[in-house]
Amino acid sequence: ILQSVNKELAPIKSHYFLYNAATGPMVQFLPTIGKQLGFSATIVGTIYTVLPISGLIAKPLFGSLADKFKLHKTFLIFEAILTIAFFSIYFIPEMDRSASVTLICNNDLPFLEICPKIEFSKKALSNVILEVHSNAACQLTCKGVPHGFLELFGKNVSVNSTFEFGAGFDVYQDLLTKDCVDVRLRTFLDGTAHGPVCGGQLRTSCTATCKNNSAFNHLLQEAKDSQSDISHSTYQFHIFLWAAIISWIGMAVVVSIADAICFDLLGHERRNDYGKQKMWGSIGFGIFGISAGYLIDLSSKEQYDKDYTCIFYIMLVAMVADIVVSATLKKKNPECSVDEPSLFRELLSVFKEGRVLVFAWWCIGAGMCTEVIWNFLFWYSEDLTASSHVTWSKTLQGL
């Protein structure tokens, strides 16, 4: 069998396999990674509006430069760039979600009343009501109510001012009251930690921000007056956006130049074998898509959020291997001669053909229809399973 393998085409087959094995899981799971970081569907949709445009500009620009200066091996640089850009997304911290809550004292320990915009999901409720989250803390910014804060902190606060403090709690006795959740506060972190004392009636509105507590953050995200939609102004959004754009440009250039090299290696007489080479990309995509989904679920047991660490390291290892393999690719035919027609003249002659125009419009229509499904299919499937809390959701998505 090994003797029948075309050694000349083995590197391009290996490139397609490794490249799709690396980028496939990243591209598929990127929208849900953005969702888990705290971006809204509108924000993720906006990002995915920019990405195809960046690829559309990059393909002819860098492709023509590669032809003009005979630098087809530069796609190795773009492979390294997209590897760095994709891997940098791994280090983006989850956004702090803030929401309006109510601080209440009724001659007892104070508690936060958290109410939903519409209705809390079963998943968000079960992870806060049923699970124990020790040493949880939130930062509260509350409107001044002098008689109430005087009893809580021993400080006087004017009516028109705000008062900021930290509140610590162990979620042992959360109560579900009608549609809202009451969270008992155990300590106030106002410079020093001390137990709260309620000597009278108090009810005031606050803004709560909780760090390093995924379950509680998801509850706040579903709370009324959630401020998560301002995520486009955060530094996490800008890092995510530019990392995605750079990686998309890198992928666009790599795909274009690698396909050109593939056709060059095949030559005119074997151009119909292009699909046989590209097939190895589908194999790599399929194997690692399924494997990545399973590994995500496996590493996320007993966790509220999914742990996507494995797909970043799969991407890193596979891309490094691809760079090594791609470095061995050699063009078979000589470069274009100087007397060949210009790019624009060739395009003009091609677009005069009716079948080419029909095919171009078909591509545009198909792209518009499939883009929405591809980008939000996993997001939608997660919404469908939110109430049932399916353990192996990523494996199903990988399949």
CORCORDA-V5632 format. One record per run of one state. SS is the DSSP state (H for helix, E for strand, - for the rest). FROM is the first residue (numbers start at 1). LEN is the number of residues. If there is no record, write none. Layout:
SS_FROM_LEN / SS_FROM_LEN
//
This chain:
-_1_1 / H_2_3 / -_5_2 / H_7_31 / -_38_3 / H_41_28 / -_69_3 / H_72_20 / -_92_6 / E_98_9 / -_107_4 / E_111_4 / -_115_1 / E_116_1 / -_117_5 / H_122_8 / -_130_6 / E_136_8 / -_144_2 / H_146_8 / -_154_8 / E_162_8 / -_170_5 / E_175_3 / -_178_2 / E_180_5 / -_185_2 / E_187_3 / -_190_3 / E_193_2 / -_195_6 / E_201_10 / -_211_3 / H_214_8 / -_222_1 / E_223_1 / -_224_4 / H_228_6 / -_234_1 / H_235_32 / -_267_1 / H_268_32 / -_300_9 / H_309_18 / -_327_16 / H_343_8 / -_351_3 / H_354_31 / -_385_8 / H_393_6 / -_399_1
//
